């Protein structure tokens, strides 16, 4: 099982998780050792809470996978920690998204799934 990072920094080979029913912790770092992503795999797929990080260690995003698909609320943060986007996924499909300015005011809202 190979997991390709969306940012293309590196490929990850995760072995022995295809048949494991228990969650396996996943930690991704860049070549300098900076934490970039944490989460879990279950039965070879992302499952449960995931957190992404900026190179300085602050949180850039949080969300949840269910059976390998994005599910529920995903929050994307600006480098200063303010909420930039809130995206709702249903069964891996983006259902709606809200964009915020750095003061928390709504800039735009979209609904993509009925």
PyMOL commands that set and color helices and strands:
alter all, ss='L'
color gray80, all
select strands_A, chain A and resi 2-4+11-13+24-29+35-42+45-46+48-53+59-66+69-70+72-77+83-90+93-100+106-111
alter strands_A, ss='S'
color yellow, strands_A
deselect
rebuild
show_as cartoon
